[in-house]
Amino acid sequence: MSKSVFSRNEIKYIITSSEQLKIEEGIREYVKSDPYSKGNRFYTITNLYFDTKEDELIRHSLSKPIYKEKIRLRGYGVPSMEDIVFLEIKKKYKSLVNKRRVNLRLKDAKNYLNNRLKPDDLDFMTAQVFKELDYMLSLKEFFPKAYIAYDRKAFFGKDSDDLRITFDKNIRARRQDLELEKGDYGELILDKSLWIMEIKCNESIPLWLTKLLAKEDIKKSSFSKYGKEYTQYILNNKKEMYKSVG
């Protein structure tokens, strides 16, 4: 079973395609490819984000609090009912991310979300995460609100897996067919020429990476994929309202 609990710093950057090439070239001697990115390949991550009817989680997140949380169901590519997916609670305090997740078959994830039925023979840590999920899901009624997918290339530090660098592009979203198995499609929510780079580490960013970012004048940015999707959704709704009034 994969790791159930994560706690690390996550720093995000919005970069151009040319900057991505320079950064990737600059990190090569210090990193190794994620197993899914072997041979310079991308892999696709698909997500369902859950929220209340009033979108309380994302509206709170967009208010820039020091603490925020999200619930999502994550898969790789378009999963079948027998494929493994990850049900996660993601909590963030400033730049420190604390993630709790359980990995289970998609059909079991649906059974839990719809009926609160858990798989049998849970190990101790997975049972603890389910307790956290039970508690959070008991506070409000949550619904799938947005499908968000992207193509990722990822690297780990050569000396330690504590350092992880990811590059995401083609970030797309939809608000219909809100099930992972319904296919990978959606409208772009970020220009195709832009990438989201994330540096994830348990402690501070390595000096060699700090120097590389300074050399290329790469500055950190505040960016949330779900936040961007929600903002675009609200903007599109306002445009449609103005059209109907006009």
Order of alpha helices (4+ residues) and beta strands (2+ residues): beta-alpha-beta-beta-alpha-beta-beta-beta-alpha-alpha-beta-beta-beta-beta-alpha-alpha
